[in-house]
Amino acid sequence: MTTNDVRADLWEGFEDIEPEQITGPAWDEPVPLRARPPLPDFPVDAFPAWLGSMVRGVAEETQTPADLAGCLALAVLATAAGGRVKVCVRGHWREPVNIYTAIALPPGNRKSAVFDLMVKPLLDAEKALIDLSGPVRAEAETLAKLAKAAAEKAAAKAANAEPEHRDTQTAEAVQLAQKADKMRIPAEPQLVADDVTPENVGTLLDEQGGRISCLSAEGELFDIIAGRYTGKPNMGMFLKGHAGDMLRVNRQGRSAQHVDSPAVTIGLAVQPEVLDALSRIDGADGRGLLARFLYSKPLSLVGFRSLTPALLDEQVAATYSKHLAGMTLALADWTDPALIQLTPDADAVLLAFQKVTESRLGPDGSFAPIVKWASKRDGAVARIAGLLHLAAHPEDGWHKPIEASTMAAATELGDYFTAHALDVFTVMSAGPAHKSAVTVLAQLVSSNPAQFTKRELYRSLRPADFPEIGDLDPALALLEEHGWIRQLPPPPRSSKGGRPPSPRYETHPRIARGA
């Protein structure tokens, strides 16, 4: 007896029953595909009052999660102080205060509006620096021109000198040429760059005293690192720019660029898909680029926003601009970084935080899935503590030690970023079948059918997600394995032949109830 004969026997007597009326055995509890735990909200209270009020005000007016303005506030502080301040922890352990942040939000979340409000005072400070440096740059340019002219005149004189005077005048011409060559015209001050190549970053670091910041409401920087212009990943500049490792770039036809302690700050707002795709950048994980970012994945407020929100208080915005500009201008001319110490109590708070980190880094620890990121967690908290300290004392923080309360606030932010990093890396590590299954499950829950055919499902999905109907197979297999769906036996084939019917699936009662 063939398989079709068996199916025909099983089907006998059910010819007049609709497929939807046929159900299999009882269902077990399905296994979640991705049980995303509730992620913590951004701890705005960790900020000093003036900064916390700005974050809350911007979040309210723009109706965006406070995480967006909060992460950007840290990046803005790091831009103002990056390359000019280091936190002295213990012994030779020193942490610069530049940071990398990346927040993921879908389109339509007014990311650009938040960036404008949070970054504008920084750009105003940049303009002030340009104006203040104008006379210095003009003087340097004039002196360089005079030195070059004097060297050229001396060279011409030496070339036409009598033999008995030629050696003396040649030596004088060489001395003047060397002096002219050493003269350097200061570049126009720049704090923030956007859409820059790694090569541009190296040039800017060389020109800007070893610091530069990349702040953007888009994710183009990741495309550039992945090799948009070169065809291969180029992340060395950003690895060294975070760690402060010596940077030397030799280029054909140009003088070498040498920066002892580069400080790059990054603050990006990207779409979740961009964040999920970071792991596909060749070498990004292995070389530690992914471990250098502080991630945030808040829930979007789209669909739940107030249409008449309270507007940002003008006094709050003015205070924010004043403190940020004051800090930026005060630290701009520092060549050697200010070294901020910890009070003994602050050191004790950080040490307790370190013990928690270390206890969870083992193979069975909760940080095992993010061991590379978590290995930099303590250093990130020290950097954040430095930024919070400067925000608490925007006029003279570099002359005061970091208090225990500030370090405790930094550890609160450290726990926030840890929870979000765990979620980000969980999604990154998921395979294509897992991501496809999540998409299919979301579609089934939204339409909650008791049964469906593969063809019906394919027609309800976006072609961009599943170009061919066969692309559904891995997702359906995974959903069946997790107990969300099960395939029903096909009806017996008709003796007339024809195309076989599309496979039919029964859904778990949770889906049928739209749960």
N, C-alpha and C positions, 0 to 999 in steps of 0.2 A: 504494500500500500504506500502510495507516495504521500509527501507532505501535504500537497493540495487536497488529496483524498481525505486525510485526517482533518484538515481545516474545514472541508465541506461537511464532514460528519458533525463537527463541533458547531458549525453554523446552522445545521438543519433545525428548523423550528424557529429560527430568529429572523427569517427573511423580512418579516413585516415590522421589525423593531428598529427604530432609528438608532444610529451609532451612539448618540448622546445618552441613550437609556442604558447602555451596557457599562458596567463598572467592574473593576477588579477587586482584589482583596483589600482589607483595611490598610490605611497608610500609616507608616511610621513617621516620627517627627523628622522633618527635613534637616539636612546639615547646612548651616549658613555658608554661602559662597564667600562672603566677606563681612564678617561681623565687625563693622567699624564701631569702636567704643565711642561714647560721647567725649568729644575733645574739649579741653578747658577753654573758657573765654579768655581773652587777653587781659592780663592783670593791670589795668590802667592805674590802680591805686599804688603800684610800685613806683610810679613816676612822681617827681616833685609836683607841687600843686599847680604851678604855672604851666607845666608841660601836660599834666593830666587833664587840665581844663581845656587846653587846646585840642587834645586828642578827642575828648568827649564832644566838644563843640563841633569839630569837623565831622565826626561820625554822625552826629544828630542832623546837621544841616544837609549832608549829602546822603543820609539814610544808607550808610554802609557799615559793615562790621567794624568795631573799634580796632580790630586786629590790623586793618589796613593802615589807618593813621598811626597806630602804635608802632608797628614795624618800621614804618617810614620815619617816625620820630627818632628811632634809634639810629637809622642810617643817616639822617640829617645831622644828628649830634656827632656821629663818627666822621662825617665830612668836615665838620667845623674843627674837630680836634685831631683827626687822624694824621699820623706822622709827626705830631707835635707833643704827644703825651704817651707815657707807658706806665703800666701798673706794676709795681715791684711786689711780688708775692712772697717768695722765700728764696734766700740764697741768690742764685743767678737767674731765677725764674722771673722773667719780665714779659708782660703781655702788652702789645700795642692795642690801641682802642679802635682800630678800624675793624669793621665787621662786614659779612655778606648776608643779606636777607633776601628771601624770595617768598612772596605770598601768592597763593593761587585763588583766583576768583573767576567765575564765568564772565562772558561779555555782558554788558549792560549794568555793571556794578559801579559805574562812575569813578573808575580808577583815576582817570585824568583829572577830574575835579579835585580829588583828594591830593594828588600830586601837586597841583597848582597851589593849593592852600598851604601845604606843608613845606614846599621847596622854595616858593617865591622869596621869603625873607633871606634864604641862603643866596639866591641869585642877586638880591639887592646888596648883600654884603660883598659879593664878588665884584659888583660894579663899583662899590666904594673902594675896594682894594685897587681896582684899575685906576681910579681917579687919584688915589693917594700915591700910587707908584709912577704916575705920569712924569713928574719932574725928574725922578731918579732915572727912568728909562731914557728920557730925552738927553740928560747929561751924559749917561753912559754911551749913547749912540754918537753924540758929538765928539766925545773923547776918543772913541774908537775910530771915527773918521779922521781925526787929526793925527792919531798915532799911525794909521795906515798911510796917510799922506806923507808924514815925516819919514817913515820907513822907505817908501818909494823914492822920495827925494834923496835920501842917503844912499840908496842902492844906485841911483843914476849917477850921483857924484862919485861913488867908488868906482863905477865902471869907467868913468872918464878921468880918473885921477892919474897923476904922474906915478911912475913905478915906485919911487921912493916913499910915496904916501898911500899907495893902494892898500897895503895890508892893514894899516891903521883905520882907514876909512871903510874898508870892507868889514872889519870887526865891529865898527860902530853901526854899520847898516844891518848886520846880522842881529846885533843886540836890539836895535829898534824894531826889526821885523818880529823877533821873538816876543817883545813886549806887546806889540800890536796883536799878535796871534793869541796871546793869553787874555786879552781884554774880552769880556763877555757882556753882551747886552741882555739885561734881564727880560724874560718873556712876559707878555701881558698876563697878569694873574688869572687863573682859571681853577675853579673849585669842582665844577661838575661837567662831565662829558657824556655824550649819548651816542649810541651806534658807532662805537670805536672799534678798530681792529686791535689785536694784541700788539702789533707794531706801533700803532698810534699811542697805546697805553704806555709803552716804553719811552717814547719820545716825550709824552706829557709828564711822566714821572721825572725825567731828566730835567725838563724845563721848570717844573713846578715845585722844586725843592723836595722831591721824593714822595709826593702824595697826589692823588686824583680820585675822584668819585664818579661812579657810573650809576645814575639814577634814571629809571625809565618806567613808564606805565605799560610797556610792552616787553616781549621776551626775545627781541632780536639778538641780544648779547649771547644767548645760548646758541643761536644759529651760527654766530660768528665764531664762537669757541669751537663749535662742531666742525668748522671748516667751510663756511659759506664762500669765502673768497679764495681759499687756498686748496680746497678739496681734501684736506686732512685736518684732524683736530689740532688746535694750537692753544694749549692751556698753561704752558709754563709760566707766562707772565702773571697769570692770575693765581697760580700756586705760590709763587714767590711774593707776589704783592699782598697776599694774606698773611703769610708767615713772617714777612720782613727779611727774607733772605737776600743776600747781596745780588744785585742785578747788573749784568754787563752784556751789552748788545753791540756786536761789531757788524757794521754794514758796509758793503762795497761802495767806495766813493764818498763815504761820510765818516766823520769822526766817531769814535766809540762813545757809547752812552753808558755811564757808570753811576749806579745809585746804591749806596751802602745799605740803607734800610727802607726799601719801598713800602708804601702803605696805600693799598687800593681799598676803597669802600664800594660795595655794590648794594643797591636797593632796587629790587625789581618787583613788579606786579604782573603776573603772567596768567594765562588760562590754565586750568587744571591739566589739560592734555599735554601742555608744554612741560609741566613739572613731571608728569608721568613718563615722558619720553626722555628725560635726562639720562637715565641709565643706559640708553642706547648710544650715547656719545662714546666713541671708542676711547677707552682709557680713563673716562671720567671717574669711575668708581675705583679702579685699581690705583690710580695716581692720587686719589684723595680729594678731587675737586668737589664731589658731592658731599663729602664730610665737612667741608668748610662752610656750608650754608646753614643759616637758621631758617627753618621752614615754618610756614603757617598756612593752614587750610580751613579757614572759617566757613560756616554755612552762609550761603547767599541770602540776602534779605529781599531779593526781587520777588514781588508778589505779596509782600507783607509790609511794604514801606508806607510811612505816613506821607500824605500829599501836602500837608501843611506843617512841616517840621519847624522847630525853633531855629532861628538863624544864629550863626556864629557871633558871639558877643564881640564888639569892636575892641573893648578894653582887653579881653583875653587875647585877641589876635595881635594887638599892639605890644602887649607884654611879651608874647612869644617872639615877635620880631626883634624887640629890644635885646632880650637875653641872648638870642641866637647870634645876632649881629655882633654884640659885645664880645662874646666868646670867640667868634671867628676872627675878628680884628685883633683881639688881644694876643692870640696864639699865632697869627699869620707869620710874624717875623722870627719866630723861634727857629734856630738852626739845630741845636741839640735838644732832644725831647725832654720835656719836664718829667720827672720821675715821682710818681705818687706812691706813698707808702700805705700800708694797712695798719690800723690799730691792732693791738693784740686780740681784742674781742672780735674784730672783723676777720682776722686770720683764723680764729677758732671756728667761726661760722663757715668759712670756706673749707676748712679742714674736715668738718663734719659732712659737708656736701661731697667732698672728695671720697670719703669713706663709703658713702652710699653708692657713688658711681663705681668704685672699685669692686664692691661686693656684687654688683650686677653685671659685670663684664665677662664672667666665666661662661663656659659652653652651655650651662643650664640656667644662666641668669637672664633676667628680663631684657637686658640690653644686648644679648647675643645677636639678634637680627640686625642691630645697628652698631656693631662694635666699633667700626671705624669712626662713625659720627660721635658715638658716646665717648670715645677716647679723647676727643677734643672738647667735650662738654665742660669740663672744669675751667679750661682756658677761656672758653666763650663767656662763662659766668664772670670771670675776673675782668674781661673786657667790658661786659655790660655794667659791672660795678663801677668801673672807671667812668663810663658815660653817665650813669646816674649820679655819681659824685660831682662831676662837672656841671650837670644840670642843676643840682642842689646848690652849688656855689659857682654860678656862671661868671663871677667877676674875679675870683681868686682861688678857685678849687685846686689849682696846680700847686698851691703852697700849703695845702691841708691834707691830713691823712684821711683815708676812707674809713667811715664809721661802721660799726656792726649792723646798724639798722639798714644802711645802704647795701651792704653785702647780703643781708637777708632778703631785701627786695630783689636783688640780682638773682638769687637762687630761686625765687618764685618765678621769675621770667625764664630761668633755666629749666625748671620743671615744665613750664608751658611749652617751650620749644622742643623738649624731649618727647612729650606726648604727640605733638604734631609730626615730629621726625619719624616716630614709629609708624604712624599712619602712612606717611609719604613713602617710606622704604617698603612697607608691606605692599602697596600698590605697584611700586616699581618692580618688585620681584615677581609679581603675578605674570603668568604666561599669557600669550594671545588668546588661548582657548578660555582662560579664566575671565579675561576682560570681555570677550564676546558673550560668555555665559551671563555675566552681569548685565550686559545690554539686553539680551533676550529676556532674562528674568524681569527686568524693569518693564519691558513691553507687556509681558504676560500679566504682571500685577496691575498695570494700568488698564488693561482690557478685560481682565479676570474671566477668561473663558473656562468652562468646565472641560472642554476638549478643543483640539485644534489640529489642523493638518499642517504638515511642513510647508506646503505651498501657501496656505493662508497666512502663516507666520511670516514667510519670506516677503509677501506682498505688504505686510504691515510695517516692515522695517525700512530704514534708510538704505538706499543703494550704496551710499558711501561706506556704510558699516559692513554690508554683506553684498559685494558685487555679484556673486553667483550663488545660486541656491545651495550648492554643495558646500559653501563656506559656513553654513549653519551646522554641519555635522559635528565638529568638535564641541561646539557650545551645547548642542542637544545631548550629546553623550555625557558631558560633564554634569548637566542639569539632572539627567537620569541617574547618574552615579550618586549625586547628592540627595536624591529622593524628592526632587521638585516636580518631576514629570515621569511618566512611564508610557512606553509605546504599547499600543493595543494590537492584538493579532489582526492581520489584514483579512478582509473578507475573501471568500473563495474566488478564484479567477473564473471568469465566464469562459465558456467553451468557444465564444466568438473571438477571443483574443483581445487585442487592443492594448492601450497603454495601462500599465499597472496603476492602481490608485495611489495617491500621495500618502505616505505614512501618517497615521493618526496617533495623537498622543492624548493622554488624560492628565490633567493637572492636579496637583495636590490641593486639598480643600482650602488651604491657606490662600492659594492663588485665586481659587474660585470665589472666595469671600473678599478678594481684593486686599488681603492682609499683607 
